[in-house]
């Protein structure tokens, strides 16, 4: 492979003329205002009949958080399981004014929805390695954190089986915060981002499988995710093209570092 600049040039027009999602998920009914966290995510019923946690278009964190959470969730789904499913959710005019937090009324537009996991507790430590299939799930989470330059990692654990579910990925991509930049993507494209979590007892078969998967994620798979980012979210086509090059470039090193755990 040529240098990162050459790869970025190949990506320069691969994301363009983005459109609103087809067959969209709609907000059917707000269920409860936000009770914790800085963003204002609220529990809601979607038009698919499932419960979701929705970060609204006028959430309280700003920056590229909606796009980041959506992209990272979709990347996680490429690698395996253990990451909460995400979809853009359309909030129509009938819900404008409903307060997702006190003094914070909804506006019309596209939010990002994360599928609710029943009966969970939230922790900031990656734990419960030997419960359920977490030896496999955690392998995916190591790879995703390195690949997408993780930050502020947060976990949900089901109270019935201890299974791990990664969520709230708004602080991924460099420099770790609400608003990643193309300059930071370029500066960090070759730097490892392995977390300092305990790697004991990871499933070695899963390590091999996930390493192979990240190594072989295709350009079109990455492009399709980036192309599906709603155009109303504050991230440009140019920025998404550089992010595409960043993600494609990092596949080889992420696979190697995961294998070496």
N, C-alpha and C positions, 0 to 999 in steps of 0.2 A: 504494500500500500504506500502511496505517496504521502506527503505531509498533511497535517490537519488543514492547512490553507487550501490544498487541492481538493480535499473532501468537502470543505465548506463551499468551494466554488461549484462542486457537483450538486450541492443541495440548494443553490442560490434561488432557484425558481420552483422547487418541488412542492412548496406549500404556497398556495395562492388562491385568491377568489373564494375564500371560505364562505359557507352558507349555513343558515340555521339547520339544526338537526332535522332529518326526516323521521317520520314516525316517532314524534317526541313524547317524552314523559311529562305529564302535566301535574301541577299541584291540584289535588282533589279536595283536600281539607287540611288546614293547620290543626294539629292535635294538642300541642303544648308549646308555650314560649320557651326560649332558651333559659336555662337555669344556672349554667356554669360556662366557663370558657370565655375568651375574649372576642370571638368572632360573631356570636349570636346565632349559631346553628340551632334550628328548632325541629322538633319531631313533627312529621306530617304524613298524611296518607297520599300516595301517588295514584295516578290514573290506572296503574297496573294492579291496584289492590294491595300493594305492599307498603310497609312503613319505611320511611326514609328519614335521615337527618339532613336538613337542607341548610346550606350556607347561602343566604340570599344575595341578590346582585348588589345590594347596598350594605353588605356585611361590614364589620367594624375593623377589619385588618388591613384593607386596601391592597395596593400593589397587584401582583399577578396571582394571588392566592387561589382564586377560582380555577384558573387554567392549570396551575401547578398541581392542585389536588386531583383534578380530573386526569391529567396526563399520567401522574405517578400511579394512580389507581389502575388505569388501563395497562400501564407497563407491568405492574405486578401481576395482572391477570395473564399476561403473556408467559410469565415465568412459572406459574403454578398456583397453588391456593394459599390462603392465609392473609389476603388483602381484601378489605371490604369493597364490594362492587360499587361503582360510581356511574352516574349518568347526569347529563345536564337536565334540569327540570325547569319547565316554563311556568312562570307565575303570571297569570293574566290579570286584567284590570279589576275583576271582581274581588280580589284579595288586597288591593291597594288600601293602605291605612291600618291593616291588622298589625298589632305591635308584636314583633318577634322578640323584642326586649322592651322594657319600659322606656317610652319616649323614642322608640326606634320603629317607625311604621314601615311595612313592606312597600316596595315599589314594583311596578311591572317590569318583567325582563327574565333573564336566564340566571338561575342559581345552579349550584352544584349539589347533587344529592348523593348521599352515601347510604347504602342499604343497611337498615337497622339490624343488629344482631341481638336476639332475645337474651335476657337474663345474663347480663355481663357486669363485671367490675373493670374499671380502668386503672392501669398501673403504668409507671414510667420505666420499669425494669423488665427486660426480656427474660421471662422465668417460665416455670411449669414445663420444663423441657421434656420430661418423661411422661407427661399426661397426653391423652388422646393421641393424635398424630403430629405433635409439635416438633418431634425430631425432623420431620419432613418439612412442616410449615416454616420452621425457623431457618432452614436452608434457603428458602425463597427470600426471606426477609433480609438475610445477610447480603444476598446478591443484589436485591433491589436498593438497599441502602448505599452500597458502593456504586452501583450503576447510575443512580439518579442523585448522587451527592446528598445523602440524607441529612436531616436536621430535626431536632425536637421530636424524636420518635415517641409514639404513643401507642399503647396496646390495650385491646379489650380482651378479657378472658371470660369465657362462658362459665357460669357457676355450676353447671351440671357436668361438664366433662373437662374443663380447663383449657379448651382449645383456644389458640391465639389468633387474634384478628387485628391486623395493622390498619390504622385509620388516621385521618387528619394529617395529611402530608403537605400542608401549605408552606412549610419551611424547607422543602427540598430544593435542589439546584443551587449552585454557588451564586452569591457568597453566603448562603443560608439565611433566609429571611423572607420577607413578603415580596421582595422585588428583585429577582435575579436579573442579570444584565449580560449582554453579549460579550462585553469585555471580560467579565469573570468567567464565562463559559470558555472563552479562548484561553484564558490564563490557567484554568484548572483542568483542561481536557485530558491531560496525561497524569494527573495526580491521583494516587489511591485515596479511597475514602472508606476503608474498612472500619466498622465500628469497634469499640472496645468491649463488646459483649463476650461472655463466656462461650466458647465454641465446642465445649465438651459434649459428647454424646449426640452430635448431629448424625443423622442417618447417612452413611457413606454412599449408599446407592442413590439417595436423593442429591447428595453433593455432585455426583457424576452427572446425573440427569439434568440438574439445574445449570451446571457449568456448560454442558452441551447446548442447552436451550438458549442461554444468553449469548453464547458464541454464534449461534445460528439464527438469531432474530433477524429477519430480513428487512432491508431498507423499506420495502412497501408496507410492512407491518408498522414500522415507526411512523412513516409518512401518513398512513391512514389515520392513526391516532391524532397526530398534529393537525391534519386537515379538518378533523371533526370538531376542533375547538370552536365554540360559537364566536362569530366575529364581533359580538358586542362586548366580549371580555377584553380587558385592556392589555392585549399582547398582539404584536404585529406579525404579519407573515414573515417579515425579515428575521425577527427574533426567533420565530419557530423554526425557520430554516437553519439557523445557527445551532439551535437546540437539537435538531435532527442530526446534524453532523457530530455534535458532542456525544449523543447517545450511540450513534453508529461506531464512532471511534473507540469508545470505552469498552466495547464488548469483549475484545480479546484479553485485556488486562483484568477485567472483572472475572471472567471465566478462570483465568490462571490463578488469581488470588483466592477465589473460592475453593478451588481444588487443593490449594496449599494449606487450608485451615487445619 
